[in-house]
Amino acid sequence: MTFDFIDYVLDFYGSGGIYDMGATREQVKEATQKHIETANFPFDGDTIDREAVRDILIKEYGLIFPKSNGTKKNTHIQVS
């Protein structure tokens, strides 16, 4: 398991993350290990793996996936 991946997940789901679920480093490490042990595909440390870890955090730790607190502005395209 790579610490870069742990930090990557925390940037999204840790305190102050884009989708702040309040996940702790220990929770992310344990969820990542569980994902690696149970996944039906190779671990690449990419978005698919991050989202799989997120799902474990929700299921195993009861964390809640919030709305984004990111700084992206919504853009709407008007079709006439």
Secondary structure as GFF3:
##gff-version 3
##sequence-region A 1 80
A	DSSP	alpha_helix	3	13	.	.	.	ID=ss1
A	DSSP	alpha_helix	25	38	.	.	.	ID=ss2
A	DSSP	alpha_helix	47	61	.	.	.	ID=ss3
###
